[in-house]
């Protein structure tokens, strides 16, 4: 469903000390989800790293949005669409 919606999913796995198989599978799931949607996956070992990772995600999202806008603008220009 996420792929059909054409969205990128960015995930953060907090991996302070994964002990159980469920925790490890959860990390794998988050990584796969990000991968198939074209997003990014980050693993933090310490909650103090969250701010830095959030900033990286914000930059990636901003860059992705700008590139989509630029592509749409180029497509409209090539088709002869007028901008007002």
C-alpha positions as CSV (number, residue, x, y, z in Angstrom):
1,X,0.0,0.0,0.0
2,X,2.8,2.4,0.8
3,X,4.5,1.8,-2.6
4,X,1.2,2.4,-4.4
5,X,0.8,5.7,-2.5
6,X,4.2,6.9,-3.9
7,X,5.6,8.0,-0.6
8,X,9.0,7.8,0.9
9,X,9.2,6.3,4.4
10,X,12.0,7.4,6.6
11,X,12.6,5.2,9.7
12,X,14.6,5.4,12.8
13,X,15.4,2.2,14.8
14,X,16.5,2.8,18.3
15,X,18.9,-0.1,18.9
16,X,20.2,0.4,22.4
17,X,20.5,-3.3,23.1
18,X,18.3,-5.5,20.9
19,X,18.1,-8.9,22.6
20,X,15.0,-10.6,21.4
21,X,14.4,-12.0,17.9
22,X,11.4,-9.7,17.7
23,X,13.5,-6.6,18.2
24,X,16.0,-7.7,15.5
25,X,13.1,-8.5,13.1
26,X,11.7,-5.1,13.9
27,X,14.9,-3.4,12.8
28,X,15.0,-5.5,9.6
29,X,11.4,-4.5,8.9
30,X,12.1,-0.8,9.3
31,X,15.1,-1.0,7.0
32,X,13.1,-2.9,4.3
33,X,10.2,-0.5,4.5
34,X,12.5,2.5,4.0
35,X,14.4,0.6,1.2
36,X,11.3,-0.3,-0.9
37,X,9.8,3.2,-0.7
38,X,13.1,5.0,-1.5
39,X,13.3,6.5,2.0
40,X,16.2,6.3,4.4
41,X,16.7,4.1,7.5
42,X,18.8,5.1,10.5
43,X,19.8,3.1,13.5
44,X,20.7,5.0,16.6
45,X,22.5,3.3,19.5
46,X,21.8,6.0,21.9
47,X,18.7,8.3,22.2
48,X,21.1,11.3,22.3
49,X,21.7,10.7,18.5
50,X,18.0,11.3,17.6
51,X,18.3,15.0,17.1
52,X,21.1,14.5,14.6
53,X,19.2,11.8,12.7
54,X,16.1,14.0,12.6
55,X,18.1,16.8,11.0
56,X,19.4,14.4,8.4
57,X,15.9,13.2,7.6
58,X,14.6,16.8,7.4
59,X,17.4,17.6,4.8
60,X,16.7,14.5,2.8
61,X,12.9,15.3,2.7
62,X,13.5,18.9,1.7
63,X,15.9,17.8,-1.1
64,X,13.4,15.2,-2.3
65,X,10.6,17.7,-2.3
66,X,12.7,20.3,-4.3
67,X,13.8,17.7,-6.8
68,X,10.1,16.6,-7.4
69,X,9.1,20.3,-7.9
70,X,12.0,20.8,-10.3
71,X,11.0,17.7,-12.3
72,X,7.4,18.8,-12.4
73,X,8.3,22.3,-13.6
74,X,10.6,20.8,-16.3
75,X,7.9,18.5,-17.4
76,X,5.4,21.3,-17.7
77,X,7.8,23.5,-19.6
78,X,8.5,20.7,-22.1
79,X,4.8,20.2,-22.6
80,X,4.2,23.9,-23.3
81,X,2.4,24.7,-20.1
82,X,2.4,28.3,-19.1
83,X,3.3,29.5,-15.6
84,X,1.5,32.5,-14.2
